[in-house]
Amino acid sequence: MSDTPVKQQNTAAYYGQAVASFAVALGAVALGIANLEADVWVRAFLGIAVLYLTTSAFTLAKVVRDRQEAGHLISRVDQARLEKLLAEHDPFQKL
């Protein structure tokens, strides 16, 4: 009697909006750094910092998602074990 959760799927519009938002934000930062009135090495440093921040954000999102999925899997395995024990248990059996 386990309730399997419905797998949630994002719509194409939501996915497109997320990609477009990311592209606009990254483009705006790149344009701001390019038009910054500073030495080339300062702009290069800021560009590398933005790239590092972006890859770190993707890595963090993946780690959080993987941990959440592992938690669901462990809880489903524990639930299956409990259901098996309850199904096999006979309360009238002598100890």
N, C-alpha and C positions, 0 to 999 in steps of 0.2 A: 503494500500500500504506500509506496513512496510517491511523492509528488515531484515529478521532474519539472524543473522550471523551464518556462518558455524562453528560448534563446532570442535575445533582443537583437534586431538588425537595424542599423542606421539607414536612413533613406539616402538616395542619390543626391538630393538637394542639400541635405545636412553635410554630407561628405564634400560636395562641391563648395559649400560655404566655408567649411573649415580650411580647405586647400586655398581658396581665394583669399581668405583672411590672413593665412600664414604668408602667402606670396606678397600681399600688399604691405604687411608689417615689415617683412624682411626687405622689400624694395624701398620702403620709406626710410628705414634705418641706413641702408646702403647709400641712398641719395643724400641723406643728411651728413653722413661721414664724408662722402665725396665733395660736398659743397662746404665743408667745415674749413674755416680759415685757420689752418694749423699746418705744421710741417708734415711732410710726407710720412715720416716715421710714426707720428702721432695717429694719423689716419690709418696707417697699416696696422698699428697696435689695436685700435678700436675695431677694425675689420676682423682681425683674428679673434678678438674677444667676443664679437657677435657670433662668429662661426662656432667658437667653443661653447658659448651659451646655448646655441641652437642644438648642437649635437648632445649636450648634456641634458637638455629638456626632453629630447627624443628618448634617450637612454633611461631617464627617470620614468617617463610614461610607460615604457616597456616593462621596467622592473615592477612598477606598481601593478600593471595589468597581469603580469605573470604571477605575482604573489596572490592576487585576488583569485585568479583561476585555480591556482594550487589549493587555496583554502576551500573553494567549492568542491574540488575533487576529493580532498581529504574528508570533508564533512559528508559527502555522498558515500564514500567507502565506509565510514563509521556508521552511517545510517543503515547501510546494507548489512553490516555485521550485526547490529542490534536487531534488525528485523529477522535475521536468520536465527539468532539466539532465542528470540521470543517465539518464533514459529516452532522451534524444536523443544521448547520447554514444556514439560508436562507437570502441572501443579499437583497431580495426584500420585506421582511416582514417589516411592519411598526413598529416603536418603540412605 
